[in-house]
Amino acid sequence: MATLGTLYLIPNTLGNDARAEQLPWVLSSETIACTAKLRHWIAEDAKTARAFLKAIDSISPLACAIQEMQMSEWRGTSRHAKYGDAVKPADLLKPLLAGNDMGLMSEAGVPGVADPGAELVLAAHRFCAQVKPLVGPSSILLGLMASGLNGQRFAFQGYLPQGAPERSAKLKQLETESRKLKQTQIWIETPYRNTAMLLACTQALAPQTLLCLGVDLSLPSEMIATLFIAEWRKRYPNEAACAALQNRPTVFLLLA
């Protein structure tokens, strides 16, 4: 039986501004060196991946020119459904099965967490290939670390419903579960919906519930604050007041 390659899970920066300057701050030297050696890649977006690798090259020279690398895109099974599911995880892992090491890169943060890469990781396990996660930034864990909320019991909820009634109902459900289980609830939102999400929180949640916002985590513009909902209402009473949070990657955490 042919020797299988290793699937390396490569963390990306949480923002693309001054990426080369960010790398020594958010990635270990071992992660950077390992990334530089890989020639076969799977990424959510090839353009983002090439920009990341260009930044890596400024610190640790790449094994070959970026143009010479084999790079495939993967956005998850559901995203490929309109093409009749023509792209499958096994198709993208062929270099791995041929004995080549591969890198799996998220658009931001770590692969497999709030990220479609989990399907590829599972496929690699089914082939009995070695999977190697490398150290890097996760906005979810960074937000939890800095929130002051319960880090012993927590749940990540992904994205909440977009519709206003459904979103409010979900927030109240998470608040009830948090109070019952003494559990921190964590979720993310598409950045341009930050204003709507924060206003929904101030309207749907109880005044004594704690809410943390982790904004632009690991970036120079980082802002982290944990306040009672009553205090958030005073700080951001309307849509105009929330404008400073719009279009900035944000993690939301609550503890009732």
N, C-alpha and C positions, 0 to 999 in steps of 0.2 A: 504494500500500500504506500502511495506517495506521501511524503512528509507535507503536512499542511503548514501554511503560513500562520502568523499571529495577527489578530485583528486588534489594532491599537485604537483606543477611544481617546481622541485628541480634543482637549478643551479649547474653546475659542474665547477671545476677549468679549466682554459684555457690551462694548461699544466700539465703533470703528474710527473715532477721532484719535489721531496721533497713536495709532496702534503699536508702532515700533517702540514708542516711549512707554507704553503700558506693559509690554511683555515681561520685562524683568520684575515688575511689581506683582503681576498676577500669575505667572507661570514659573515653575522651578527650572533650574538650568538643565536638569535631567529630562524634563518634558520637552523643552526647546530642542535639546540635542537629539532626542528620539524622533521628534517631528521632522527634523531636517534630513533624516536618513531615509524617509519613506518615499517611494516612487509611485505607489498605487493608492488612489484616493476615492472615497465616496463622500459627497458633501450635499447639503441641501441646495446650495447655490454655488456654482463654479466660480462666479465672479468674486464672491465673498471669500471663498477658499483661496483663490489666487492672491488676493490682497493680503490675507493672513500669512500665506507662505512667503510673500515678498518681505513682510515685516520680519518673519523668522530668519530669512536669509541675511538680513542686516546684522543679526547677532550670531547665528551659527550657519555657515554655508550649506546650501542644499546639496543633496547627492547628485542632482542633475538640474538642468534648466526647467523652469516651470512648464514651458511649452512641450517638453519631452515627457512629462508625467502623464500617466493614465488617470483620468479623472471622470467619474460618473456622478450623475445627480440622482438624489433620492429624496422624495418628499412624503413618503408614506403611501400605503396601499390605497387609501381613500382618494388621495390626490391624483392617482393614476387610473381611477375607475373609469373616467370618460374615454380612456384609450383601450378599454376592454381588459384592463389589468395586464397589459402586455409586459410590463416591467415587474419582475419578481425578485425578492431578495437573493435567491440562489443565482440568478443571472449576474448580479453585481459582484458576487463573491467568487467568481471563477478564478481570478488571479490568486486568491487565498487558497483555493483547492489545488492550484498548480504549484503551491509552495512559496508564494510570494507574501511577504508581510504587507498589510494594508492599513491605511488610516481612515477612520470614520470621524468626520468633523461635523459639529453642530453649527448652525448659523450664529449662535451666541451661547456661551456657557458650555455645559458638559453634555456629551451625547447621551441619548436615552432617557433624559429627565426633561419632561415637558418638550419632547423632541421625538420625531418619527424614527430616529435611529434604533429604537428598541427592537423593532421588527428584524433589523439586520443582525443585531447582536444575538437574538434568539436563533436565527437561522445559522449563525456561526457555531453556536452551542450544539445545534442538531447535527452539524457536520463533525462535531468533536474537535473543533479548532480551539486554540487557546485565545482567550479574550483578555486584553490587558488594559485596564482603565488607568489613565494618567491624571496626575493632580492638576487641578485648575479651578477657575471660579464658577460657582453656582449661585445665581441670584437668590434662589429659594433658601439655601442654607445661610448665605450671608445675611439675608433679611431676618431670618430666624435668630441668628447669633446676636444681631444688633438690636432686636426688638425689646428684649427684656421680658418677653412672654414665655409661656411654658415650652421649654425645649426638651422635656422628657416625654411628652405626649403631644403629637401634632399630626395634621393630615393635610396633604396637598390636594387641592380641588381642581387644578387646571384653570380653564376659563369658565366663567359663569355665564348664564343666558344673557343674550343681548337685549331682548325685549324688556321694557321697563317693568311690567307687572311680574313677569317670570323672574327677573333679576332680583326684585325686592323680596319676592317669596323665597328665593334661594338664600338670600342674605339672612332672613329671619330663621330659616331652617338651620343654617350654619351656626347662628348665634345660639339657638336652642341646644344643638348638639354640643357646642363648646361649653355651655354652662353645665350640661348634664355630665359630660365626660371630663371636664376640666382640661380641654384639648384646644391647642392653638390651631386655628383654621387659616390656611394659606392659599392664595390664588393669584393669578396674574391677569393682565388685561392688555388688549391691543392699545399701544400708547395714545392713539388719537381718541380713545374712549375714556381716558383717565378722568376727565371732568365729570362725565355722566356717572362713572362708577363711584367717585368720591361723594357726589351729591346724593346718590342712591343710598350710600352707607349712612350719611348724616340723617337721612329721612327715615330709613327703615330700621335702624338699630337703636337699642336702648341707650339713654344718656350715659349710663355707667359702664357700658361696654368699652374695652380698650381696643383701639385701632392703631396699627403701625403702618406707615408708608415708607418703603425703601426705594428711593428714586435715584436713578443713574448710579447704581451700586458699582463700586470700584473705579469710578471715573472721577476726574477732578471736580465735577459739578455735583457730586454725591450729596444727597440730603436724606436723613433718616430721622423720623420723629414718631414717638408713641404717646398718644393722648387719649383721654376719654372722648367719647363721641360728643358729649356736651361741649368740650373744648374745640373739637374740630368744627362744630357748627359755628362757633364764634370766629374761628380763624378763616373759614371758607364758607361764608353765608350764602353765596350765590355763584353762578357760572363765571362771572367776570373775575371773581376772587380766585377761582381755580385755574385761571389761564396759565399761571407759572408752571403748572404740572403737566400741561398738555404736551403730547408728543414726546414724553420722556419715559423710557422703560421703567416700570414701577411694579413692585411686589407689594401685595396687600396682605396683612395679617391681623386677625382679631382674636381676642380672648374675652369671653363673657364672664 
